[in-house]
Amino acid sequence: MNKNIVARIEQVIDYLELSVSAFADEIGVQRSSISHLLNGRNKPSLDFIMKLVTTYPEVDLYWLLKGEGNFPKDESSPEKSKNEQREDIFPEKLIPDNPELDFPSPSKKTVLAGEPNKIVFFYPDGTFKTYRAKKD
């Protein structure tokens, strides 16, 4: 299975018409790591795979890992727009309509008193980081 992934990586390099050194520089990995990978000394890491598919969106992740799908990606297949993708991740209505629940209207501004006890940063890749206030 590992040899198949390496063969697909070689196919990507050939398709892009890059030298192995240029390919390593493009995806942001050490040149020696590509050499070790192509020679069978090392297996591709998840970090390596993600850098490759992030740098080259025409490389389908499932094709690279499992050999399923097409390379380059089939452009004729309808892809979701960014708005449709956001709706899948962040649906507008998180809470179903229920007259018994009394939630403030989003149009009304609420003034909060005191200090925040938690701040959450949401990143585009779906991850988040939470910071909590120190308690004295």
N, C-alpha and C positions, 0 to 999 in steps of 0.2 A: 504494500500500500504506500509506504514511504517513497519507494522508487517512482511510483506513479505521480505523486505530488511533485517530486523533483523534475520529472519529465515535463509536467505541465508548466513549472516555473521556467524551465529551459525554453518551452514553446512561447511563453510570454516574452522572454528576453529576445528571442528571434523575431517575433512579431513586431516588437518595438524597435528593432534594428539598433540595439544598444550593445556596447561591450559590457562584459560582466562588471567591470569597474564603474562604468557610467550608470548602470542599473543600480548598483549598491549605493552610489552617491545620490541618485534620484529618490530612492525610498528611505534613505537615511540610516543605512546599516554599514558596518565595517566591511571592507572589501574581502577580508579574510573569511568572514562568516559566510559570504556567498560561495567562496571557493570551497570551504569545508562542506557546505551543503551540497554543492554540485558533485563533489568527489565522494559523497556518501559517508563522510566522517561524522557529520552532525545531522540532526533532524530539524526541520523548520519549526521555529517556536510560534506560539500564537501571536506574539508581538510582531514577528517578521511577517506573518500572513496578513495581519491587520494593516501594517504599513504598506504592503504591496497593494491590497485592494482599496485602500484609502487614496493612495497616490495615483492608481490607475483604475478609475471607476468602470472601465470597459472589461475588467477582469471580474467575473462572477465568482463569489465566494464558494458557492456549492460546486461549481465546475472545478475550481482550484482544489478543493478538499476531497471531493468525491468523484469527480469526473462527470457529474450530471449537469446538464444545461449546455450552453454554448459559449464559445470564446471566439471573437469578442462577443459581449452580451448582445442578444438579439434585440436590435433597436425597434423592430416592428411590433414587439409586444407592448401593450398599453401599460404605462407606468402611472402610478398615482401622482397627482400634483402634490406640491408641498403642503397645501391646505388640507388635502385629503389625508396626508400622512399625519399632520398635526391632530386632526380630528380623531384618528385612531388612538393616538397617544394621550391626548388631552380632550376628551369629549366635552362639548359645551355644557351639557347637562350631566353633572356628576350625581345629582340627587334627583330622584323621580319626583314629579309633581305630587305633593301631598298637602292638602289644605290644613291638616292638623299641625304641621311644622311651621314655625314662625321664624323665617330667616330674613335678615335685613335685605332690602332691595339693593342690587349692585349699583344703582344710580345714586343712592344716598351715601354721603360720606360720613364715616364714623370717626369721631375724635377719641383717640385712646389715651388714657391717663397712665402715667408711669413709664417704666423702662421696658423695652422688649426683653423677653426671657429666652427667645430662640430666634435665630435667623437662618433661613435655608436658601442656599444658592442652587439653582437648577441649571445644568449644563445641556447644550444641544444634543449630546450623545445619550441623554437619558439618565445620566448619573446626577447625584446631588451631594452636597456637603452641608452638614448642620453644625451651627455654632450655638452654644448655650452660654448664658450669662453666668459669671462666677458668683457663687453665693458666699457672702462674707460670714 
